[in-house]
Amino acid sequence: MYTLYYAPGAASLVVHWLLIELDLPYELRVLDLKAGEQNHADYLALNPSGVVPTLVVDGRPMTEAAALLLTLAEQHPGTGLAPPPGDPRRAAYHQWMLHLANAVQPLFRLWWYPHEPAGAALSDTVQAHVRPRLEAAWERLDAQLAAHGPYLLGDRVSAVDFYLTMLMRWSRAMPQPATTWPHL
C-alpha cells in the first residue's frame, strides 16, 4: 500500500494519476498548501523541503515527482511505462524525464511566483523572461513529437508522457498554452 501526500493541481497530480493508471492500492492524504500544512513538523519529518508530492513506499518517504514516476514505472515493468534496461529508448526516456524536471517544471515556479527570485517590483520582468523560455520548451517538445511521436518515445506511451501532460495542463491559463502547438 502506498500513501501519497498531495495537493490538487500540484506536482502530486501526476503521481496520483500514475497510481490510478497502474491500479495500485494507495491512500491519499491531502495537504492544504494555503493553510501551510506542508510546513507542519509531522510533514517536514517526511519531506524536509515542505513540498508535494511525498509518496510513502514500504514505510519510506520518497519525494520529487520525476523520481516517483521513474520508480513506479520501473517497479511495474509489465505495464510498459518505462523502457527496460537494454531498450534503445531507455536513454531518451531518462533524458526527457530529467529535461521536464530540470528545464521545464522550474519555469512554472518562476511564472507563478515571480516575486520569489527578484522581489515584487520585478515580477513582470521575471515573467517576461520566463515566457519565451517556456515557449521554447514547448517548441522543442512539439518538434520531438512531430519527428518521433505520437508520444515522446515514439509509438508507446510512457511515464514521461504523463509528466508532460501535467505540465501542459499547468500552462492552460498562460498567454500561449502548450496546446497551441500542433503536436502537443
SULBEL-V398066 format. One record per residue. N is the residue number from 0. SS is DSSP state (H for helix, E for strand, L for the rest). PHI is phi in whole degrees, -180 to 180 (NA if undefined). Layout:
BEGIN
[[N	SS	PHI] [N	SS	PHI]]
END
This chain:
BEGIN
[[0	L	NA] [1	E	-100] [2	E	-123] [3	E	-111] [4	E	-91] [5	E	-147] [6	L	-136] [7	L	-54] [8	L	85] [9	L	-79] [10	L	-62] [11	H	-66] [12	H	-54] [13	H	-70] [14	H	-69] [15	H	-59] [16	H	-60] [17	H	-68] [18	H	-59] [19	H	-66] [20	H	-58] [21	L	-83] [22	L	56] [23	L	-97] [24	L	-74] [25	E	-153] [26	E	-119] [27	E	-100] [28	E	-127] [29	E	-77] [30	L	-111] [31	L	-88] [32	L	-66] [33	L	-66] [34	L	-84] [35	L	81] [36	H	-61] [37	H	-69] [38	H	-103] [39	L	-72] [40	H	-56] [41	H	-66] [42	H	-76] [43	H	-62] [44	H	-67] [45	H	-85] [46	L	-137] [47	L	-61] [48	L	-77] [49	L	67] [50	L	-129] [51	L	-112] [52	L	-93] [53	E	-129] [54	E	-119] [55	E	-90] [56	E	-120] [57	L	51] [58	L	81] [59	E	-111] [60	E	-76] [61	E	-125] [62	E	-131] [63	L	77] [64	H	-53] [65	H	-63] [66	H	-64] [67	H	-67] [68	H	-63] [69	H	-58] [70	H	-64] [71	H	-62] [72	H	-64] [73	H	-76] [74	H	-72] [75	L	-130] [76	H	-64] [77	H	-65] [78	H	-80] [79	L	75] [80	L	-81] [81	L	-139] [82	L	-63] [83	L	-72] [84	L	-53] [85	L	92] [86	L	-71] [87	L	-61] [88	L	-84] [89	H	-60] [90	H	-63] [91	H	-65] [92	H	-59] [93	H	-65] [94	H	-58] [95	H	-69] [96	H	-62] [97	H	-72] [98	H	-62] [99	H	-63] [100	H	-71] [101	H	-101] [102	H	-109] [103	H	-105] [104	H	-56] [105	H	-62] [106	H	-66] [107	H	-66] [108	H	-59] [109	H	-64] [110	H	-66] [111	H	-78] [112	L	-128] [113	H	-65] [114	H	-71] [115	H	-62] [116	H	-81] [117	H	-133] [118	L	88] [119	H	-60] [120	H	-64] [121	H	-109] [122	H	-57] [123	H	-63] [124	H	-66] [125	H	-60] [126	H	-63] [127	H	-63] [128	H	-85] [129	H	-77] [130	H	-54] [131	H	-66] [132	H	-70] [133	H	-66] [134	H	-65] [135	H	-66] [136	H	-64] [137	H	-63] [138	H	-60] [139	H	-64] [140	H	-66] [141	H	-62] [142	H	-63] [143	H	-61] [144	H	-66] [145	H	-62] [146	H	-82] [147	H	-131] [148	L	-69] [149	L	-84] [150	E	-113] [151	L	-59] [152	L	-101] [153	E	119] [154	L	-93] [155	L	-123] [156	L	-69] [157	L	-136] [158	H	-59] [159	H	-66] [160	H	-69] [161	H	-63] [162	H	-62] [163	H	-58] [164	H	-62] [165	H	-61] [166	H	-64] [167	H	-62] [168	H	-60] [169	H	-61] [170	L	-86] [171	L	-58] [172	L	-103] [173	L	-83] [174	L	-56] [175	L	-133] [176	L	-62] [177	H	-56] [178	H	-71] [179	H	-79] [180	L	-84] [181	L	-63] [182	L	-92] [183	L	-78]]
END
